[in-house]
Amino acid sequence: LAQMKVPAGRGIYTDMNALRPEEELDNIHSIYVDQWDWEKVIIPEQRNLGFLKKTVRRIYEAVKVTENKLYVEFPQIEPMLPEDIFFIHSEELLQMYPELSPKERENAIVRRHKAVFIIGIGGELSDGTLHDGRAADYDDWTTLNEDGYYGLNGDLLLWNPVLESVFEISSMGIRVDADALKRQLGIRGEQFKEDLMYHRMLLEGRLPCTIGGGIGQ
């Protein structure tokens, strides 16, 4: 993206196919993975929670449009998604359900709201745990946002009424900039990665700010 001088608002997407033989198989996990990954250049001023939420709403609207088109073709599949997606930070979710595990919290909040985006996944919560893991050199989970919590990333979760459980359709976020990368590598004890090509280019300011994620089947 840096060498191509891609302008803000433009980017790349790809259909990623992979085999994960180590996967634990169940109703929503298979050995074969088919996922659309995307990455878009943004300006530094867009590295904020408001822009993240705006992007999430656009993705959610596309999911709703798809649901409605399916209903036109197959009327027996009635739309079930709510009009708006509900946003909550992983720390707020912990305070709401302190007695539950992270996955149990997800089930509880998504059962209630049907479509939820959990913000700030990867950073340490007030009880010393993580809601879920995130790489240090990918999403930004340490920048202080406008709501007073940390993180500019998250997971988009929907309620599956057939399985009566939550399922994740997208993990996404604003990517690390030089400051966040250096900070997060320190937290994970991975400072040795600073010498790798991508990391070095980012730390030297030779890569643009981006936002991106994956939408899997």
N, C-alpha and C positions, 0 to 999 in steps of 0.2 A: 504493500500500500504506500509505503514511503517512497520507493523508487518510481512508482507509477504516478506519484503526485495526485492521488485520488482526493477530490474536493470533499469538504464536509457534507454529510448527507448522502454520500455514495459509499459503496463498499463491495463486498463479495459474498456469495453464498455457494454452498456445495452440498450435494447429496452424499453423505458419508455412509458407507456400508462396512460392517465389521462383524467378526465372529468373536464371541466372548465365552470360551469353553468353561471358564471358571465361574460363570454366573450361576446363582442359585435360582432355579427355574420355579416359576409360580404363574398365577393368572395374568401377571403384567410384565414378566421378565422372560426373555427367550435368549437362546444362544446367538441368534441372528439379530443384529441391530441395524435399523434403517433410520437415519437421522439427518435432518436438514440443519446445517450449521451456517450461521451468518455473522458477519462482522462489518460494522459501519463506522466510518470516520466521523468524529464530532470535534467541535471546537472546545478549548479548555473551559469556557464559561458554561458549557452544557454538562460538565461533570458535577451534577447535583441530583438530589432526590426528586425534584420536580420533573426533570427531564427523564429520569428512569421511569417514574410513574406514567408519564405521557407515552413512553414507548411501550410499556406493558399494556396500557389501555388499547393501543393500536393493535397489538398482537391479539389481545382478547376479543376485540371487535371482529377481527378476521376469523377467529374460531367461531364466534356467534353467527357470522355470515355463512360459514360452512355448515353449521348446524341447521340453519334455516333452509339452505339449498337441499340438504339431505331430506328434510321434512317435506319439501315440495315433491321430491322424487319418490319418497317412501313415507307416506302419511302415518304409517303405523309407528314410526319412530318420532315420538313427540319431543319438541324442544324442552330442555330442562335447565338450561343455563340462566342465571339471573341477569338482569339488565346491566348491573355494574359489578366490577370485581372489587373485593374487599382487601385492603392493605393493612398489614400488621407487622411489627418488627419482632424478630425472634426473642428479644428480651421481654417485650410486652407479653408475648405468648407464654414465656416461662412464668412471669408473674401471675398470669391468668390461671395457669394449670401447673403449679409447682410440684404437685404430686405425681404428674404423668411423665412418661418418657417423651423424647422429641417426636417420635412417630405417633404416639398416642395423642400428643398435643395437636399434631397436624390433623388427625382424624376428627378430633373434637371441634376444632375451629372450622374445618371445611364441611363437616356435617351440618354445621349451623349456617354457614354463608354460601356454600356450594361452589364458589369460585374465589380463591384467595391467593394473594401474592405475599409470601413471607420474606421480609427484608433482612439483610445483614447476616447471611449464613456463612459461617467460617470463622467468625471472631468469637472470642471467649465471652461467655455469659456471666452474669453476676454470681452464679453458683460454681464457677470454675470449669464448667463443661462447654462443649460445642453443640449447637443444634445439629450441625452436620459438617463434614469436612469440606474444605476448599483448598486448592493449591495456592501457594504464596504468590505465584507469578501470573495469575489469571485474573479473576475478579478482584475488585477493590472491596475488602470487608473491614477496613480499618479507618477510613476517612469519616470524620464527624459530619453527619448530615443535618439538614434543617430541623429535624424533629428532635435533635439532641441525642440521637443514638448513633452507633457506628455502622458503616456499611453502605455501599451503593450497588448492591447486587441482591439476588434472591431467587426463589423458586415459584413458578406459577403452578398452582394445584387446583384440580377440579374434583368434584365428588362423583363417584361411580355408583349409581343407584342399584345396579345389578349386583355388584360385588359388595356393596355397602361399605366402601372404604375409599380413601383418598388415592388419587394417582397424579403423578407429576408429569406435565406435558412439556415443561421448559425450565431449564436452569440457565440463567442469564445475568448480565450485569454490565455496568460500566467497568472497563478494564483498568488495571493499575496504571498510574503514571509513575514518573521516576521516584517521587517521594513515597508513594504507597508501596511500590516494589521494594525499595530499600527497607522500609519499615517492616513489611510482612516477611521478607527473607530473614530479617533479624529475629522476628518472633518464632519462626519455624527452625531457626538455626541452620539456614541454607545459604549463608553469605557466599559460599563457594560458587554459586550460580551466577554471581555478578560478572564472572569472566566469560560466560557463555555469550555467543554472538547476539541473540535476541535481547538478552538482559543488558548487555553492554550498550547496544544501540539505544535502548529505551532510556537507560541512565544518562546517556550522552545527549539526549534530546533529539535523536535522529528518527524517531518514530512518532506518528500522530496519535492523538487521543482517540480511543475507539470505544464502542459499546457492541456487545454481541452475545450470542447464545446458541442453543441448540433446541430444535423442536423434533422430538422423536416419535416414532410409531411403536 
